[in-house]
Amino acid sequence: MPTLRHLRWGILGTGNIAGKFARDLASVADRATLVAVGSRDAAKAESFRIAHGAQRAHASYAALVDDPGIDTVYISLPNHLHAEWALRCAQAGKHVLCEKPAMLTTSELEAVLALARRSGTFFMEAYAYRCHARCARLTRLIADGAIGAPRLLHASFAFDGSTLGRPRLWDAAMGGGALMDVGVYPLSWLRLVAGEPLAAQALAHVEAGVDHWTAGTLAFAGGAIGTFTTALRCATPTTAVVHGATGAIDVVEPWRCPPGAALVLRRPGHDDERFTDDDGLALYAREALTVAAHVDAGQAPACTWADSLGQARLLDALRAQIGVRWPDAAGDGDGDSDGGR
Ligand SMILES: NC(=O)c1ccc[n+]([C@@H]2O[C@H](COP(=O)([O-])OP(=O)(O)OC[C@H]3O[C@@H](n4cnc5c(N)ncnc54)[C@H](OP(=O)(O)O)[C@@H]3O)[C@@H](O)[C@H]2O)c1
C-alpha cells in the first residue's frame, strides 16, 4: 500500500452527496482534514461548516478553490459544472476528486486531464465502489480463471426518483437522465470486468431530452456479452453478475458496498464461496483514502484516467444512439485532446 498523504480537503457544494462525503471524512479525521466548504450561498456554507466541523466556509466556489489551506477539492456539483470547476482546480494547483460522471463529454474530460497533466495535479472520477477491495478480488478471481472465460454479464442500477424533487435528474442542461445519473455504475462495472466494449447498443424511453429508463447490450473481445438496465422512474434490484464458462460471480450490493455484502463465487460441484473483504471503513472515507494513497501519482489504479476516458467515450456513443444531446453540444465528441487550449 503506498504511503498515505494527509490531505487538506475542500468541498464544492453543500448538497446530498457533499454531506455524506463530509460525514465519512470525519470518520478518518486522523488521516484527512476537512478544511473548508464552498457554496453559492454564504448561509448554506456556514451551516454545512458547522454541521461537519470544517474550519472555513466560503461564499463562492472561486474562494474555496483559491484557499491556500486546501490541497484537494471534492467536486460534488451537478454534472454540467464538473468540467468548469475541475479546470479551475487544476489551474489553482489543486488535486481533484470529481463526482461521477466525470464530465458531460469525452472532449471536456480530455481538456481537464490535459490540464491536470500540465499542472501535475491528481484527478479521479468518484466511483467509491471501485475503491473497495472486493473489486480487486473480483478482477483477480476472473484473471485466475475461477469461472473460466466471462460469457454473459449483467449489471443494473435503477430507482424511482419521480417524487424526490431533484431538478438535476430531469434537466438536460444539467447533464440529467438515467444513464448519466446511475447508468454509469453498471457501465463502469461491465468495463471493469470485461474491458472496453467492441460494440454497444442501447434503447431508451426519453422525455424532455433526458432518458427516464434505458437498457443496452455491450459486446466484448473474446465473445463476452454484457447487458445493463438503468432508470430514474422504475425501481429494480441492484445487480452485478458475471457468468463464465465454469461458474459465476455475484456481487451483492455492488454500488453501496455495505459491511458484510459479499462477492459470491458459484461453481457447479463446489460450495459457494463468499468474500466480504470488509475493512471497517465507510464508503466515502475509503474513497478519500484512495486519493490520499495515490495523489503523488496523479491518478489511482481504482479509476485511472484511461478508464474514465473509456467510460466517457461509451457514454457519448450511447447518448447519441438514444438521442440525448446536451443543449450546448459544441464540444461533443470532437476528439480535441487538448480541448482547444
Ligand atoms: N457518489 C455517489 O454515491 C453519488 C450520489 C449522488 C450523487 N452523486 C453525484 O454528485 C453530484 C451532485 O449530486 P447531489 O445528489 O449531491 O446533488 P444536489 O443534492 O442537488 O447538490 C448539488 C449541489 O451543487 C450546488 N449547485 C450549483 N449549481 C446548482 C444548480 N444549478 N442546481 C442545483 N445545485 C447546484 C448546490 O450547492 P450550493 O447551493 O451550496 O452551491 C447543490 O447543493 C452529481 O454529479 C451526482 O451525479 C454521486
The ligand as a Gaussian input file, in Angstrom:
#p B3LYP/6-31G(d) Opt

LIG

0 1
 N      -21.067000       9.004000      -5.464000
 C      -22.325000       8.903000      -5.133000
 O      -22.728000       7.997000      -4.406000
 C      -23.280000       9.955000      -5.623000
 C      -24.567000      10.010000      -5.117000
 C      -25.395000      11.044000      -5.530000
 C      -24.923000      11.963000      -6.459000
 N      -23.681000      11.851000      -6.968000
 C      -23.155000      12.859000      -7.926000
 O      -22.832000      14.018000      -7.157000
 C      -23.177000      15.195000      -7.856000
 C      -24.148000      16.021000      -7.011000
 O      -25.281000      15.234000      -6.721000
 P      -26.204000      15.548000      -5.438000
 O      -27.201000      14.458000      -5.368000
 O      -25.355000      15.806000      -4.246000
 O      -26.894000      16.890000      -5.929000
 P      -27.612000      18.014000      -5.038000
 O      -28.098000      17.438000      -3.766000
 O      -28.560000      18.688000      -5.948000
 O      -26.418000      19.016000      -4.695000
 C      -25.676000      19.677000      -5.684000
 C      -25.091000      20.945000      -5.105000
 O      -24.475000      21.648000      -6.177000
 C      -24.627000      23.052000      -5.996000
 N      -25.212000      23.648000      -7.221000
 C      -24.580000      24.506000      -8.047000
 N      -25.361000      24.870000      -9.058000
 C      -26.531000      24.245000      -8.889000
 C      -27.746000      24.239000      -9.602000
 N      -27.909000      24.935000     -10.736000
 N      -28.748000      23.487000      -9.129000
 C      -28.607000      22.746000      -8.029000
 N      -27.465000      22.714000      -7.293000
 C      -26.436000      23.456000      -7.715000
 C      -25.516000      23.262000      -4.791000
 O      -24.667000      23.628000      -3.730000
 P      -24.625000      25.144000      -3.193000
 O      -26.044000      25.648000      -3.256000
 O      -24.114000      25.000000      -1.825000
 O      -23.708000      25.930000      -4.083000
 C      -26.120000      21.911000      -4.520000
 O      -26.337000      21.675000      -3.158000
 C      -23.718000      14.754000      -9.210000
 O      -22.666000      14.776000     -10.136000
 C      -24.144000      13.312000      -8.977000
 O      -24.030000      12.512000     -10.138000
 C      -22.852000      10.885000      -6.549000

